[in-house]
Structures are given as structure tokens and as C-alpha cells.
Amino acid sequence: MSGSSMVYVYKSLKSPRRWLYLAVKDAFAVVPGGLLDAFGAPSFVMAFDLNRHARLPKITPEQLRQALSDKGYLSHRVPFG
């Protein structure tokens, strides 16, 4: 894959281990309302180019790329340990 594949990362203020990855910055309209309500107000953490990151916490770059391509977002809960 060539070019930039930017990912925008938000943390949940309700659940400290829940993260929201978006393909477009602040594009919360793609996230189902119930999921966004459970997530709470998203707090922007960072942006990164997925093509330059081979390691992510508890998810593969391929899984993230597929979710962003299919839905425009990924809600991810990092388990303890």
C-alpha cells in the first residue's frame, strides 16, 4: 500500500481502556449512536500513518485497516495484561 493512511485516535473518558480509531478526523457521524453514547465524549489523543506502524496494542494493522475501510471506524477495548 502506498501513500498516506492516516488514523485518528480518541480515548474514552468513560472507560479508560476503550479507544476509537477513525479514518477521518472528527468524523463521528460514521459511529453508531449507541456506541458513541456508551463511549462518551471522545478525547483526541493522536494521529498516525498506519503505513508506518507495524505494532499496535492488541490489534494488527491489517485488522485496523480493514475496519477503517469497511466502516470508517474501529472501537477497541484493550484488555488488562
C-alpha positions, 0 to 999 in steps of 0.5 A: 500500500502506498501513500498516506493512511492516516488514523485518528485516535480518541480515548474514552473518558468513560472507560479508560481502556476503550479507544476509537480509531477513525479514518477521518478526523472528527468524523463521528457521524460514521459511529453508531449512536449507541456506541458513541453514547456508551463511549462518551465524549471522545478525547483526541489523543493522536494521529498516525500513518498506519503505513508506518506502524507495524505494532499496535496494542492488541490489534494488527494493522491489517485488522485496523485497516480493514475496519477503517475501510469497511466502516470508517471506524474501529472501537477497541477495548484493550484488555488488562495484561 
